[in-house]
Amino acid sequence: MIKKLKLQADKTFKEVIKHRRHLHQNPELSFKEIQTGKYIAKTLKQYGIKHETGWADNGVVGYIKGAKSSKKVIALRADIDALPIQEINIVPYKSKTPGVMHACGHDVHTSSLLGVAKILNALKNEFAGTIKLIFQPAEEMMPGGASLLIKQGVLKNPKPVSIIGQHVHPPLDVGKVGFKGGIYMASADELYMNVHGRGGHGALPQDCIDPIVITAQIITALQQVVSRNANPTMPTVLTFGKINSTGGSTNVIPNEVKLMGTFRTMDEKWRKESHRLMKRMAEKMAKAMGGKCEFKVVKGYPVLYNDEALTLRTKDAAIEFLGKKKVVDLPIRMTAEDFAYYSQQMPACFYRLGTGNKSKGITSPVHTNTFNVDESSLQLSIGLMSWLAIKELGN
């Protein structure tokens, strides 16, 4: 079967490159992937694959049923949206949409799953069971397309027993893949604070309630809340990335300061408790200093948990397909992914596809305006994911 899959991957590779380049040239932002969804549906129709459109508006779900008898169902997922970034790469397939770019590799994920679809459909007489292909919109924007698809019933009728997804990884050399069982990626919440005081002349602070001084104290105190209360074995990150005031100047104390930040952790129980502790600290400290703080937490993606047994199986299958030297162990990541929603519902495995190539100058990280991939990674990707699907079905 591995030989057959590699042969099919060889045949399909150039077509997948065309898919990737078309998608890269025509990126669409989260919740706006109208043409992307149409392109996916059109391609699946050309392949003769049953599919449904309209999932969270622009998502597409396909179905490939093996000819052999089995009720087992597994799911494969790819995200399809792009980012609000202006691409500066000088490549023939550069984004044609001003200010929008596939800077996180979702064009790779989508084109790869289309390639997997073609391969598995060509070999459906060789396996038993059903493969559900989930082309998911809006990974990059809360509440996350995964949460919407789950509410819409994507994990039902038929219900998969497990789900597998992949993500490009520039730090990993092309030709390799990486796995991490258990807790893998962090939760991600957005924090918004409005600190109110009483403005006035900068030379007369005694007549004011300085929201900037209050804000400085709150930021320091919140870092202490995290460092003094978090489980040291569970990484936690609190970062404020934006602070601005309303009406301040060199000699003017403003009335209000606004902050925006992110809170990330690997522990769902601590995540909930930390929200309470931070809110209480910020509000009480502002009040003690004569001001007021409005503290808002917008809950984002949960912790991504890779099922230990499933991840071990997929890792072993990857070693079968690629060889032991091409399969590496990954550390935990404080970045977040809405694939985590699936991992909270059923056994899930989210692995990394090596796309970097220093000799070609392909080293830029994701979410940058110079991000690119070594496209030879797609040949490995489509063959490997097809193999992982067949192995997980038990064929």
C-alpha positions in Angstrom: 0.0 0.0 0.0 2.8 2.4 0.8 4.2 1.9 -2.7 0.8 2.5 -4.2 0.4 5.7 -2.2 3.8 7.0 -3.1 3.1 6.3 -6.8 -0.2 8.1 -6.6 1.5 11.0 -4.8 4.0 11.2 -7.6 1.2 11.4 -10.2 -0.8 14.0 -8.2 2.1 16.2 -7.0 2.1 18.7 -10.0 -1.7 19.1 -9.8 -1.5 19.9 -6.1 1.2 22.5 -6.8 -1.3 24.1 -9.2 -3.9 24.1 -6.5 -1.6 25.6 -4.0 -0.4 28.4 -6.3 -4.0 29.3 -7.3 -5.0 29.5 -3.7 -1.9 31.5 -2.7 -2.6 34.0 -5.5 -6.2 34.4 -4.4 -6.3 34.5 -0.6 -9.4 35.4 1.3 -9.8 36.5 4.9 -11.6 34.6 7.7 -15.4 34.3 7.1 -14.9 35.7 3.6 -13.6 32.6 1.8 -16.3 32.6 -0.8 -14.2 31.8 -3.9 -12.0 29.5 -2.0 -15.0 27.4 -0.9 -16.2 27.4 -4.5 -12.8 26.3 -5.8 -12.7 23.4 -3.3 -16.2 22.3 -4.2 -15.5 22.5 -7.9 -12.3 20.4 -7.5 -14.1 17.7 -5.4 -16.8 17.6 -8.1 -14.2 17.1 -10.8 -12.8 14.2 -8.7 -16.2 12.6 -8.4 -16.2 13.0 -4.6 -19.5 13.5 -2.7 -19.4 16.8 -0.8 -21.5 19.4 1.0 -21.1 23.2 1.0 -22.3 25.9 3.3 -20.5 24.7 6.5 -20.1 28.0 8.4 -21.0 29.6 5.1 -17.8 28.9 3.2 -16.7 25.5 4.4 -16.9 22.3 2.5 -17.1 18.7 3.7 -16.4 15.7 1.5 -16.9 12.0 1.9 -14.9 9.1 0.5 -16.3 5.6 1.2 -14.1 2.6 0.8 -15.5 -0.3 -1.2 -14.8 -2.8 1.5 -17.4 -3.1 4.3 -16.8 -1.1 7.5 -18.8 1.5 9.5 -15.7 3.2 10.8 -15.3 6.9 10.0 -12.3 9.1 10.5 -11.9 12.8 9.7 -9.1 14.8 8.0 -9.1 18.6 8.4 -7.6 21.6 6.5 -8.1 25.3 7.2 -8.7 27.6 4.3 -8.5 31.2 5.3 -5.7 33.8 4.9 -4.3 36.7 7.0 -4.4 40.5 6.6 -0.7 40.8 5.6 0.8 42.4 2.5 3.1 39.9 0.8 6.5 41.1 -0.4 7.8 37.8 -1.8 8.9 38.0 -5.4 7.4 34.7 -6.8 5.2 34.0 -9.8 2.3 33.0 -7.5 2.5 36.1 -5.3 -0.9 37.2 -3.8 -3.0 39.3 -6.1 -5.1 40.6 -3.3 -3.7 43.8 -1.6 -3.1 43.4 2.1 -4.1 39.7 2.2 -1.7 36.7 2.1 -1.6 33.0 2.9 1.1 33.7 5.5 0.2 30.7 7.7 0.3 28.0 5.1 -3.5 27.3 4.9 -3.1 27.2 1.1 -0.7 24.3 1.6 -3.2 22.6 4.0 -6.1 23.0 1.6 -4.2 21.9 -1.6 -2.7 19.0 0.4 -6.1 17.8 1.5 -7.4 18.1 -2.1 -4.5 15.9 -3.2 -5.2 13.4 -0.4 -8.8 13.3 -1.6 -7.8 12.5 -5.1 -5.4 9.7 -4.0 -7.8 8.1 -1.6 -10.7 8.3 -4.1 -8.5 6.5 -6.6 -7.7 3.8 -4.1 -11.1 3.4 -2.5 -11.4 -0.2 -3.6 -8.3 -0.9 -1.4 -9.8 0.1 2.0 -12.8 -0.2 4.2 -14.5 2.7 6.1 -15.3 6.3 5.4 -13.0 9.3 5.3 -14.6 12.7 6.1 -12.7 15.6 4.5 -13.2 18.9 6.4 -12.2 22.1 4.6 -12.7 24.5 7.5 -13.0 28.3 7.2 -12.0 31.0 9.7 -9.2 29.4 11.8 -7.5 32.8 12.2 -10.4 34.7 13.8 -12.4 34.0 16.9 -14.6 32.3 17.7 -12.9 30.0 15.2 -14.5 28.1 12.3 -13.9 24.8 14.1 -16.3 25.8 16.9 -19.0 26.8 14.4 -18.7 23.6 12.4 -18.9 21.5 15.5 -22.1 23.4 16.5 -23.4 22.8 13.0 -22.8 19.0 13.4 -19.6 18.3 11.4 -18.7 15.6 13.9 -22.0 13.8 13.5 -23.8 11.9 10.7 -21.5 10.1 10.3 -19.6 10.5 13.5 -15.8 10.1 13.2 -13.9 8.1 15.8 -10.9 10.3 15.4 -9.6 13.4 13.5 -6.2 14.2 12.1 -4.8 17.6 11.0 -1.5 19.0 9.9 0.3 22.4 9.9 3.3 23.7 8.0 6.4 24.2 10.2 9.2 26.4 8.7 11.7 25.5 11.5 11.5 21.9 10.4 13.4 20.9 7.3 11.4 19.8 4.3 11.1 16.0 4.2 10.4 15.7 7.9 7.4 15.7 10.1 6.9 16.2 13.9 4.6 14.8 16.6 3.8 15.6 20.2 1.4 13.5 22.2 -0.6 14.9 25.1 -0.9 18.7 25.7 0.6 20.4 22.7 -0.7 23.9 22.1 -1.9 26.6 24.5 -5.3 28.1 25.0 -5.6 31.7 23.9 -7.8 34.4 25.5 -8.0 38.1 24.7 -7.8 40.7 27.5 -9.2 44.2 27.3 -8.8 46.8 30.1 -10.1 50.3 30.3 -8.5 52.2 33.3 -10.4 55.3 34.2 -8.9 58.2 36.3 -9.3 62.0 36.3 -7.1 63.9 33.9 -5.4 67.3 34.3 -2.2 69.2 34.1 0.9 67.1 34.3 2.5 69.5 36.7 -0.4 69.1 39.1 -0.8 65.4 39.7 -2.2 66.0 43.2 -5.3 67.3 41.5 -5.6 64.2 39.3 -6.1 60.5 39.4 -3.4 59.3 37.1 -4.7 56.3 35.0 -1.2 55.8 33.6 0.3 55.2 37.0 -2.6 53.0 37.9 -2.1 51.0 34.7 1.6 50.5 35.4 0.8 49.1 38.8 -1.9 46.8 37.4 0.4 45.4 34.7 3.1 44.6 37.3 0.5 43.1 39.7 -1.1 40.9 37.0 2.3 39.5 36.1 2.7 38.6 39.8 -0.8 37.0 39.8 0.4 34.7 37.1 3.9 33.9 38.5 2.7 33.4 42.1 -0.4 31.3 41.3 0.3 29.3 38.1 1.4 25.7 38.3 5.1 25.9 37.4 4.9 22.7 35.4 2.2 24.2 33.2 3.5 27.1 31.1 1.5 30.4 31.2 2.0 33.6 29.2 0.5 37.0 29.9 1.4 39.7 27.4 0.0 43.2 26.8 0.6 44.2 23.3 -1.2 47.5 23.0 -1.5 50.4 25.4 -2.9 53.9 24.5 -4.4 56.8 26.4 -7.3 59.2 25.5 -6.2 62.8 25.4 -2.8 62.6 27.1 0.4 64.6 26.1 3.8 65.5 27.6 2.2 67.6 30.2 -1.4 66.3 30.2 -2.6 63.4 32.4 -5.3 61.6 30.4 -8.7 60.5 31.7 -8.4 56.9 30.5 -5.9 54.3 29.4 -6.9 51.3 27.2 -4.9 48.0 27.1 -5.1 44.9 24.9 -3.4 41.7 25.7 -3.3 37.9 25.5 -3.4 35.2 28.1 -2.3 31.7 27.3 -1.9 28.5 29.3 -1.8 24.7 29.1 -4.2 24.1 32.0 -7.9 24.6 31.5 -8.7 24.6 35.3 -6.0 27.3 35.9 -7.2 29.2 32.9 -10.7 29.6 34.4 -9.3 30.5 37.8 -6.7 33.0 36.4 -9.5 35.0 34.7 -11.2 35.5 38.1 -7.9 36.4 39.9 -6.8 38.9 37.2 -10.1 40.6 37.1 -10.3 40.9 40.9 -6.7 42.2 41.1 -7.1 44.8 38.4 -10.4 46.2 39.6 -9.4 46.3 43.3 -6.1 48.0 42.6 -7.6 50.7 40.5 -10.2 51.3 43.1 -7.6 51.5 45.9 -5.8 54.2 43.9 -9.0 56.2 43.3 -9.7 55.0 39.8 -11.8 52.4 38.1 -10.9 49.4 35.9 -13.1 47.6 33.4 -11.6 44.2 32.8 -12.9 42.0 30.0 -11.8 38.5 29.0 -12.8 37.2 25.6 -12.4 33.5 25.8 -10.6 32.1 22.7 -9.4 28.7 21.6 -8.9 26.0 24.3 -5.9 23.9 25.0 -5.0 21.5 22.1 -4.6 18.0 23.3 -3.2 15.3 21.1 -4.6 12.0 22.1 -1.7 9.9 23.3 -2.7 6.6 21.7 -3.8 8.1 18.4 -0.6 10.3 18.2 1.6 7.2 18.9 -0.2 5.3 16.1 0.2 8.1 13.6 3.8 8.6 14.5 4.5 4.9 14.1 2.7 5.1 10.7 4.8 8.1 9.7 8.0 6.1 10.5 6.7 3.3 8.4 6.2 5.7 5.5 9.2 8.0 5.8 11.8 6.2 8.0 12.7 6.9 11.6 15.2 9.7 10.8 12.4 11.8 9.1 10.1 11.8 12.1 10.9 14.0 15.1 9.4 14.8 18.5 8.1 18.3 19.0 8.1 20.5 22.1 4.9 22.2 23.4 4.0 25.5 21.8 2.4 28.6 23.3 0.7 29.4 20.0 -3.0 28.5 19.6 -5.1 26.7 17.0 -8.8 26.2 16.7 -8.2 22.5 15.9 -8.1 22.4 19.7 -12.0 22.4 19.6 -11.9 19.1 17.8 -9.4 17.7 20.3 -11.8 18.5 23.1 -14.5 16.4 21.4 -12.7 13.3 20.3 -9.3 11.7 19.9 -7.3 14.1 17.7 -3.8 14.3 16.3 -2.3 17.6 15.0 1.2 17.1 13.6 3.7 19.4 11.8 4.9 19.2 8.2 8.4 20.4 7.6 8.5 23.1 5.0 11.8 24.9 5.6 14.8 24.9 3.3 17.8 27.0 4.3 19.7 26.3 1.0 16.8 27.9 -0.9 16.4 30.8 1.6 13.0 29.5 2.8 13.3 30.2 6.5 10.7 32.9 7.3 8.3 32.0 10.1 4.5 32.0 9.7 2.5 35.2 10.0 5.3 37.2 8.2 5.2 39.0 4.9 8.1 36.8 3.5 6.6 33.4 4.5 6.9 30.7 1.9 7.4 27.0 1.8 9.5 24.5 -0.1 6.7 23.1 -2.3 8.3 19.6 -2.4 6.8 19.2 1.0 3.5 18.8 -0.7 4.5 15.5 -2.3 5.4 14.1 1.1 2.2 15.6 2.7 -0.3 14.1 0.3 1.2 10.6 0.5 1.7 10.6 4.2 -1.7 11.9 5.2 -3.3 9.3 2.8 -1.3 6.6 4.6 -2.3 7.9 8.0 -5.9 7.8 7.1 -5.8 4.3 5.7 -3.9 3.1 8.8 -6.3 4.7 11.2 -9.2 3.0 9.4 -7.4 -0.2 10.2 -6.7 -1.3 6.7 
